[in-house]
Amino acid sequence: MGCGGWISNPLLGPTSLLVRAGELGILLDAGEGVYHALRRCGFDVADVDWVLVTHGHGDHVLGLPTLALYARRAGRVLRVAGPPGVDVRKLLEAAGIPHYADALSFKPVEPSPQPSLVFEEGGVRVYAAAADHGVPAVAYRVEAGGLAVAYSEDTRPCESVVRLARGCKLLIHEASISFNGERAHEHGHSAAADAVEVAKAAGVDYLMPVHFYVEPVVIPAGVKVVVPVPCTPVDVGALP
């Protein structure tokens, strides 16, 4: 749906991806404008069964109130999972629609250094592990049909994400800036070189860098890269 950060070219949109795993539609993060992005890309709330939120910062949660509005309109309850600090009720209160709380069902996810099961449904398994962002944050791993994809948003490079992503076909990882990893780490983020090193340490086949800031991002050599383009599907199973 988008591949930018909170501060980025608005055409990129906040990072959010819709994963089709088995019969499930799993939305990874839900920043501002995510419902508009869904519709623009040919989807709607009927295509979303779970929303997996990595942490409570605005570019990852501000789209939840609008999703709640349209879920209620469609007669659905969206299941949302996220770590401590993601307070769905307070978010809806701040948006002036506390009475829409029953349109979202929240499952807390405790950040753990080891991968832990979030849910298993219809042959799909989702795991989470702690990320290192300065606020409670998690990364996710989605397994289905013999394939696995890992998603790690705002985080310094850390071993818990390496463990979570180990053996995945694709790792989607923050690469906010090209260089100066120390500056990124000060704010709980990763540079492009960090994403490459995590991908190599985890032994994934492909890296998809996301969460770009304003300046262009240069990805160092060393891994095979899938370039994210909004509204452009990637068939993970078809990647060589």
N, C-alpha and C positions, 0 to 999 in steps of 0.2 A: 504494500500500500504506500510505503514511503521509505526513505533511506537517509534522512537528514537528522540533525540534532535539534535542540531547542533554539540554538543560534545557528542558522544555516540558510542557504538559498530557499525561499519559501516554495519554490517549484518542487523541491525534493520531498517536502512533507516530513513530519516526525517519523522515525523508524517504526514500522509496523508491518508484519507479514501474516498472510493467511495461509496456513498449512492445511492441505487436504490429506488426512491420514485415515486410511480405511474409509468408514462412513462419516467420520468426524471432520468438522471445520474448526480449526484451532487458530485463534487470533493471538499473535505474539505482540503484546503491548498495544495500548490504545490511547495515543496522544491526541492533541487537539486536531479536529478535522478528520478523524478516522472514519466517521460514518460517510462523509462526503467522498473520501478516498475509496471506501468500499463500493459505493454506488458508481463512481467514475470507472472503476475497474470491472463492473458487471456483477457485483455481489450485493447482498443485503443482509439484515440481521438473521434471516432464515438460514443463511449459509454458515452461521457462527454458532457452535455448541459450547465452546469454552473460550475464555479470554485469560491468557496467562500474562500477568503483569510482573515485570522484573523488580520494580521498586516504585516509591511514591512520588517521584519528581514529575512535574507537570507534563513534560513531553512524553510521558508514558501512561498518564491516567486521565488527562483532561477531556478525553473523548468519551469516558464512561457515562456521564450524565446523558449525552445524546443517544448513546446506545440503549440506555435504560428507557428513554422515551419511545424509541422505535420498537424495542422489545415488547413493551406493554401494549403498544398499538397492534402488534402482530400476535398478541396473546401468548408470548413466550417468556420464559425466565432464562436469562443468560447466566451461566455459571462462570464465576470469576475466581481466579486463584492468585495469591500474591503474598509477599512477606510482611512482617510487622511494619507499620508505617503506612500501609495502604489501607485507608479507612474509607470504605465506600459510602457509609452513611453520612460521614462528615462532608464528603465531596458532594453528595446530592443535596445536603443542607445548604452548602455554600452556593450551589447553583440554583437554590430556591425551589427544589422539587423533592423534599424529603419523603413525600408520599409515594414516590416511585421506587422506594427501597426494595419493595417486594418483586421488582422486575429483575433484580440482580441477586444471585445467591453466592455468597462469598465463602471460599475455602482458604483458611490461613496456611501458609507454607513457611515452616521454620528453616532459616538458612543453616545448612549443615556442611561440614567439610567433605563429607562423603555423599555420593548421590543417594537420594531417598525418593521412594515412590510417591508421586502426587495422586495419580489415579490410573486405573486400568479399565478400559471400556472397549468392547467390540474389537478385541485384538490389538488395540492401541495402548501403549504404555508411555506415561510421561513421568520423568524424573526431574528432580531439582537439586541444586547444590549452591552453596554460598558463593556470591561474588564479593569483590572488595571495592566498595564505592564510598565508604564513609557513612552511609546510611544503610539500614537493612536492605539487602539486595540478593537476588538469586539469578542463576542461569537455568535454562531448561534443556532437556533432551527428550525428543519425541521418537518413539520406535514403532514401526508398523511394517508388516510384510517383509521382514528381513532387512529393512533399511533403518538408519538412524540419522537424525539431524540434531545438532546442538545449537542453541541460541544464547549468546552472552552479550548483554548490552553494557551499560556504563560500569566499568570495572578497571582496576589496575590488573595487570597480568597476575594470575594466581594459580596455585596447584589444584585447587578444588575444581576450577573450570577445566583444566587439563584432564583431570580424572573423569569428569562428566562427559567430555567430548571424545574420550579415547575410543577409537574404532569407528567413529561416525563417518558417513560418506561426505557430509557437508558440515562445516562449522560456520555459523553466522556470528561474526564478532565485531565489536566496536573498533573503529580505526579513525578516531576523531581528527587527528592531525597527522602530517607526514613524518615530521621529525621532532626533536626535543621531547623525548619520552619523559624526562624529569618534570617538565612543565605539566604534561598530561597527568603524571602520577600524583602531583601535588593536589589535584582536584578530583582524584579518584577515577581517572580515565586512562585509556590506552592510546598509544600512537600506532601507526600502521605497522612498524617493525615489531611491536608487541604482539599484534594479532598474528603476524606470520610465525613468530616463535611459538606461540601457543598452539597454532595449527600443526606445526612440525612436531612439537613435543607430544601432542595427542595422537599423531599418526593419522590425521584425517586425509581424505582424498582431495577435497576442495575447500577453499576458504571464500566466503562471501563477506567482504568488508562493508560495514554500514556505519550510520551515525556520523556522517561527515559534517564538519563545521563549514565556515565560510570559504576558507582557502581550499584550492584543489588538493587532493590527496594522491600521493605517489606510493604505490605498493612495491616494496622491495622484492627482488627475485627470491625464489626458493620454494614457492608453493604454486599449485594451479589455482587460479582465481576465477570465480563466477562474479561478473559485474552486475550489481543490482540495478534494475530499471523499473520504476513504478509501473504497475499494471502489466508487467511482463512475466509470464509463468516460467518456472524452472521445473522440469521433470527430473527429480533427483535420481530416479531409477534408470533414466536414459543417459546419465553422465557416464562417459567411458572410464 
